[in-house]
Amino acid sequence: MTAAPKSRIAEILNHYEGDLLKDWMKQQLTGKAVPTDLMKESELRDQCAEFLRLLREASRGSVTDMVGSEWTELKNLLSDITGSRARQGFTPAETATFVFSFKQPLFDRLRQAYGKDADGLSMDLWNATTLLDNLGLLTTEYHQKGREDVIVRQQRDLMELSTPVVNIWDGVLALPLIGTLDSERTQVVMQNLLQRIVDTGSAIAIIDITGVPIVDTLVAQHLLKTVAAARLMGADCIISGIRPQIAQTIVHLGVDLKDVVTKATLSDALSIAFQRTGYTVRKGGRSESVSSNGTEDGVQTKVASRAGGTQHL
């Protein structure tokens, strides 16, 4: 039984490396595979030269199986190139073309090396096609993974920004919620609120759900968990923004909020917070001159006061 002929791809890569690099560069630059406004020719040459070097070393083993450790460095290089090009503005197709454009130069050298050996040429043309197709597909996978990582990071950043805890008064925090409240976001809300309670020593936290479009059983349970966690830290919670539709939904679902103070508006909740912290709110009269604190003539002010001091609203 005749043994299968051995691939000569590694031999050709080693013997014609310089010519392959020259032809490959020409293939990309004349074919406009690389936008010149995104990458310099010198950078492209460095990437091609390193790719050829690592491909030559890896192909000394099997060219049909890329699971071995000898392919690790080449895969890492493709990952780095893909990430760099994604940041430069390359599309996935343009990045994959970096690999696919190497087919023509390699095929030309294979035909030159094999001459009239049709069987050997056919075998290595198939091996080269399979190899470069797999490497090209890898760049697409790396590009997609990079995009997914960016999206996840942006979602995490947006989640942090969408759950601000505001110190609206001495001892009073406000947490306005906007959008859907799921398990992951609830965890962020809880962590931010508890940390701010520790940092400020606040005794009251107002959770405003005016911007939450739907309150179902799951959302209600998340709110109750947040309230319970805040109580363990020594702060009472007031839930504001209870619209008529939400009130009906909560009653229909049978959610027990009897131990939680709820109010229709944020101003109502703030009024309760003032009472619990010992503040009284009164409307100031009109003054005829600029006051010592800089209030202009004729401007009406509100003042919150308690024993030991007065604060202007």
N, C-alpha and C positions, 0 to 999 in steps of 0.2 A: 504493500500500500504506500503510495507516494505521500510524503509529508507536505503539509500546506506551506507554501512559500512564505518566507519571513518578510515583514514590512520593511521598506527602505526609507520610510519617512524621516526617521531620526538621522540616518546617514545623509540624506539630502539637506536637511535643515542645518547640519553641521558643515557640509561642504560648500553650500551656496548661501550661507547666512548673510553675507554682505550684499550679494545680488538680490536676494529675497527682500531685504530691508529697502534697497533702492527701488525695486519694482513696486513694493507695497506702498511706499510713500507716494510714488507717482500715481498709483491707482486711486489713492484717497484724495490727493490734491486735485488731480485733473477731473475726477468724477464728482467733485464737490461733496464728498461724503463728510467732510469736516468743515463747519462754518468758520471761515477765517476770522470773523469778528468775535468768536468765542474762545479760540485757542491759537496760540502761536505755533509756527512750524517746528521750532526747536523743542517745544513741549511734546508735540505729537511724535517727533523722532525718538525722543527719550522713552516714551511709552511703548512704541513699536519695538525698539531695540531690546527693552527689558522683557517684553512679551515673547519675542523670538528666543531669547536666551533661556528663559524658563520653559518654553515649549520644547526646545531642543533637549534639555535635561530630562524633562518628564517623559518624553516620548521614547527614551531609551528602554523603557519597560514596555507595557502594553499600551497601544494607541487606541484600543477599543474599549478599555475599562478605566474610567477616571476615578475609581474609588480608593486607589492606593495613596500612600502618604507622599509619593513623589509628585503628585498633582496639587498638593496643598498650597505651595508657594504661588503657583500660577493662578489658582482660584482666589487667593488673597489679593494678588495683583489686580485681577479683574474686579474684585469687590472695591478696591481703592479707586481704580479708574472710573468705575461706574458712579461711585459716590462723588468723586471730584467733578465728573461731567454733569451730573444732576445739579450740583450747586452752580455750575457755569451756565446752565440753561439748556443742555442737550436733551433731546427727547429720547425715550427708550429705543426707538428705531434707529436713531443716529448713533447711539452707543453700541447697539448690536451690530451695526454696519462696520464698526471698527474691526470686528472679528471676521465677519462674512467677506469683507473686501480682500482678505488674505487668501481666499480660495484661488483666484485667478493666477497670482504669482506662483503659488505652490503647485497648482495643476500644470502650469507650463514647465516647471522644473521636473515634475514627475514624468511628463511625456518625453522630455529630453533625456532623462536618465534611463527610462525603460526602452526607448526606441521601438523595436518591432515586437517586444514581449507584451502581447496584448493581454495575456492572463494576469501577469504581474501588475501591469498598469491598471487594469480594471479593478483588481483587488485594492491597490493603494489609493486609487481615486475614490473608491467607496469608503475606505478607512478615513481618508482626509475629510471627505464630506461629512461623515458621521461625527468625527472629532470636532470640526469647526462649528457644525450646527449645535452640538451640545454646549460648546463654550459660548456661542452666541446667545443661546437660550439662558445660560447662567447669568449673563449681564442683565437680561430682562428680569429675572428673578431678583437679582440684587437691587435693581432700580425700583421694583415694586416694594420690596422690603424697606428700602430707604424712605420711600414715600409714606408707607404705613407708619414707620417710626416717627416721621415728622408730624403726621396727622394725630397720632396718639399724644405726642408731646404738646401739640397745640391745643388738643382737647383738655389736657390736664391743666394747661395754663389758663384756658378760658374758664374752666371750672373754678380755679382759684379766684379769678377776677369776678366771677358771677356770684360769689358768696362773701361779700365784704361784711365785716363786723364793725359797726361805727359806734364810737363813744359819743353819743349825742348829748349827754349831760353827766354831771358828776355822779357816778354810781349807776348810770343807766346806759345799757348797750342796746343797739338796734341791729337786727339782722334781716334786711329785705331780701326775700327770695323771689326770683324770676325764672320761669320756665319749669320744666318737668323735674320732679324730685324722685330720683331713684336711689337704690341702695348705695351705689358708689358715691354719688353726690352727697347723700346724707352723711356718709362717713366724713367727707371733707367739711361739711357744715358743722358737724359735731366737734371735730378737732379744732377748727378755727374759733368756734364760739367758746369752747372750754379754755383754750389758750388765752383768749382775750379776757375771760373772767379772771383767770389767774393773774394776768399782767396788770389789770386795772383794779381788781378787788371789787368789781361791781356787784351789786345785790339784785339788780333787776335786768332782765334781758327780754327785749320785745322782738318776737319773731313775726315779721309781716309777710303774709302770703297773698297779698293783693295781686301780685304778678304770677301766681301759680294758677294755670288755666283749669286744671282738673284736680280734684281731691277725691281719691278713692280710698279703699281700705288700706292699701299699701302705703300711700302717702300719709294717711292719718297715723299709722303705726310708726312711721319714720319720725313724725313730729313728736309723738309721745315719747319715743326713745331719747330724742334730743332734750326734751323737757326734763325727763328723769335724770339724764346725765348732768344737766346743769344744776339740778337740785342737789345732787351728790357733791357738787363743787360749792354749795352754799348760796346759789342764786335762784331766784324765782323767775319763771317765764310767763310772759303774757303773749298770747297769739292774737294778732290783729289782721284785718283784711277778710273777715268772715262775711262774705256776700250772701244774699238770700239763697241763691242756688246752692252754694257750698253748705249752708246751714241745713237745707233740705236733704242734701246728699248724705251728710254726716248722720242725720237722724235716721234716714232710710237704711243706711248701712249698719246702724246700731253701734257706732263707735262711741265709747264712753269718754267724754271730755269733762266730766263733772268736777274733777280735781284741778282743771286748768282754767285760768281766767282767759276769756275770749272777748274780743271787742271788734266792732265793725270797721273802725278806722284806726289809723296810726295815731291820730291826735287823741282819740279816746284812750288808747293804750298809754300814751304819754301822760295823760292826766292822771290815770291810776298810778303810774310809776312815780309821779311827783308826790302823790298822797302817801305812798308807801315809804318814800325816802324822806318824808317830813317837809317837803316844799309846799308852799301855797302860791298860787298864781293869781296875780291881780293886774288889772289894766291901769297903766299910769295915765295921768292927766297931761294936758298940753302945757308946755313951759313957754315963757315969754322971752327967754334968752338962751344962749348956749350954756348947757349945764357943764359941771366940772368934768364929767366923763366924755364930753364932746358931742352930746346930743344936740342937734340943731333946733333952732327956734321953730315951734309949732309942730314938732314931730311927736306923734303919739307912740309910746313904748309900752311893752309888757314886761313885768318884773316877776321873777320867781324868787321867793325869799323863805328863809327858815332861820331858826335861832343860830346866830353866829355869822350871818352874812346874807348878802343880796346879790343875785346874778341877773343881768339884763338879757331878755330873749331877743 
